[in-house]
Amino acid sequence: MGLSLVKRLLSEGYKVAATSRTLESLEKEVGTAAGFLPLEVNVTDETSVRNAINKTIKTFGGIDVVVNNAGYGQLGTLEELSDKEARQNFDTNVFGLLNVMRNVMPHLRNKRSGHIINISSIAGFLGAFPGWGIYNATKFAVAGLTEAFSAEAAPLGIKATIVYPGYFKTNFLLQGSLRLAANPIAEYKAARDLEVIHDTQIIGNQPGDPEKAALAFIRLAENENPPLHFFMGSDSFKMANNKIEILQSALSANEALSNSTDF
């Protein structure tokens, strides 16, 4: 999805600083283009992030929009995953994103403008996917911190958007972007079944088009009053509505008990 966005932005004449774990992969996919700055960045290394931001500002004179898209999926039930596996997923998906936000904010705050778009997932709103608990938790965290950030940054003229993509035809479900538990437990049949479904039925049949997603990102960035919450894709939209119905039912069913706890 990030690659599609980079290519679309460049084709429309925008200046783009794009990051990857290796320069070689970026240069291979994008090549050389006017207004393109490829950067090798490890988002879990704050010095690496800071250097990339400084180089971008020096090259282009400033930063207007930041899209935080780095991350990977960690599968495995909560019992199966080791502390290391869980923390590594949070380090990339949450703390890596925080590194970018924290280091770009002095620049955006100084110029009193900017827009930070953080990529969560529909799994960061509807969490009931067995075997996806840690990944879901990272994406819930992205949504929660972005909500707080929007309240903090709005008085400074800085906008924020949480994007909740559904399934898109990207490499997310392929090797390298999705990791399985190192020590699976056979009793967790529902988690294993869902892994098989993703591997045999969902890959190649995702409804989302990355090219259309790129256009949606550009429209968000150009919007003078962008939404805080943006559910991307018809499947995401449907699952979000289902979650809202579940919450509304729970509120209605438990209203009396909830109110009974007041003084």
N, C-alpha and C positions, 0 to 999 in steps of 0.2 A: 504494500500500500504506500509506503514511504517513497519507494522508487518511482511508482506511477505519479505521485505528487511532484517529485523533483523534475521529472521529464516534462510534465504538463506546465509547470511554472516556467521552466526555461523556454519552452516553445511559445509561451505568451509574453516573453521578454522580461520576466522578473529576475532579480538577482537572488541567487540561491547558494547558501552555505549548507552542504549536506555532510552528515557524519556517518561513519561506519567503523567497525572494528579494524578494518584494513583499507588502506587507500587503493590497493589493487582491485578490490571488488567494486568500488565506486567507479574508478576509471574505466574498468572493463564494461560496466553496465551503461554508463552515461557518456563516456568519452570526454572530449574537451569541447567546451562551449563558452561563448561570451557570457560573462556574469555568473560563472559557475566556480565555486570554491569547494573542492573536496577536502575533507578533514578526517584524519584518523583519530578517533576518540574512544576512550574507555569511560563510559558514563559512571562507573563505580569509583573512578579516580578523580577526585576534585581538581587536582592540578591539571590533568588532561582536559577536563571540561573548561576550566578557567582559561587555559591557553587558547582553546578553540574559539571561545567567545571573544577574547581579545583580538585574535587574528581576524575574525569576521568583522568586528567593528573597525579595525584598522584598514581592512581591504575595501569595505563597502561604505564606511562612514557612519554606520549605525545598524541597528536591528529593529525591525518593526513587528514581525510575527515570529513566534517560536512554536514549533510543533514537536511535542515530545512523543515519540513513537517507539523508542527502544524498549525491548522486552522479549520474553520468551515464555512459553507455557510449560509449567511443571505439573505433570500428572502424578497421581498417587493419593490414596486416602490419607487422612490425617495421622492415623496410626502407622502407616507404612513409611512415610517420609521421615528421613533423619533430620535432626536439627540443622545440619549443614545444608541439605537440599532445600529446606524451607527458607533458611536465611539467605541463601544465594539468590533465590527467586525474588525475595524482598529487596535484596541489595540492588538488583538490576531494575526491576519493575517499579519500585517505589523510591528508594534512596538515590538511584541514578537519576530519576526524573527530578527529585528534589535538588540534587547537585546542579542541574541545569537551571532550574528556577532561581535558586539562591544566588547563583553567580551572574545571571543576566539581569536580575532585578536592580542593582545599582544603576545600570545604564538606562533601563526603562523608567525607573523612578526619577532619574535626573532629567529626562526629556518629557516626563509627564504624559507618556503615551505608550501604546504597545498592546499586544494581544497574545496571550499564552493559551495554546490549544493542547490539552492533555488527552491522550488516547487511553481511555479505559477499555471497557468491553461490556457487552450485554451481561457477561458473567460478573460484572461489577455492580449489577442492579438486580439480576435474578440469579441467586447463588445455588439453586438446588440441582447441581450437577454432581453426582457421586464420582469421587476420584479427582475432582477439580478444586478441592477446598482451598489449598494454599494459593493457587493461581487466582481463584475468585477473590480471596482475601486481599491480594495485592491490588486488584482492580477496584475493589470497594475502597481501599485506602486511597487510591488515586482520585476517586470521586470525592471522598470526604475531604481530603486536603485541598482539592481544587475549589470546593464550595467555600471553605474557610478563606482561602486565598482571594477569592472573588470579592468577599466582604472587606478584606484588608486592603486590596489593591484598587478597588473602584474609586475611592476618594483621591487616588493618585493619578487617575485618568487611564488606568490599565485594565484591560478586559480579560476575561477568562471563559473558556468553554471546555466542558467535558464531553468527549465524543464516545458514544457507546456503540461500536460496530457490532453487527451480527456476523454471519459467516460470509467471507469474501474469498474469491479465487486468488489467494496469495500463497506464499510458501509457509504460512504459519503452521499448518498441520503436517508439513514435511519434515524430514530429518534435519536437525540443526536448530529448529525453532520450537520443537516440542520434545520434552524429556520425560521418560518414564521412571517410575520409582525403581531404585536400585535393588530393593528387597521387597517385592510384592508378596502379599498374603492371599492365599488361594480363597479364603472364605469371603472375600469382598467381590462377589460375583457381579453385582450391579456395576461396580467400577470397571471391571474387566470387560463386561459387555459393552459399556459405553466407549471404551477404548477401541474395541473391534468395530463398532458402528462408525466412529470417526475415521478409522483406517480404511474401511471397505465400502462405506455408503456415502459419507459426507465429502471426502476428498474428490474434487472434480465436479461436484454437484452443488457447490456453494452458490447461493443466489446473487451475492453481491459482486458488482463489477468494479475493480480497482480504478479504472479510468473514470467512471462516473463518480466514484468517491473523491478522486482528485478535484473534480469540478466542484463538488460539494464543499471541500475544504477551502477552495478559493473564494466561493461565495460567502462562507462563514467569515473569512478574513476581511473581505471587502464590506461586510455588513457593519453599519455604524452602531447598531445595537444587537450584537450577536447573542444568541441564547446561551445561558449557562449550561443547560442540558440539551444535547443533540443526539437522538437515537438514529443511527445510520443503518438503513436497510429495512426492507419490509419485515424480515424475520425479527430483527431487533425491536421494531415498533410493536409487533404483535406480542412478543414476550414481555415487553415493558407493560403493555396494557393488561396482560394476564397477571403480572405481579401486583399491579395497582388494584386489580379486582380482589386478589387474595388479601392484600392489606386492608382494603375497605371492608371486606367481610369480617376480618379479625377485629377491626375497630368497632363495627356494629355489634358483633357477638359478645364482646368483652367490655362494652361501654359502662355497664352498671358496676362491674367488678373494679374497673379502672377508677371510676369516680368515687368508689367507696373508700379509697385509700387517702382521700383528702381530709384535712381537719374539718 
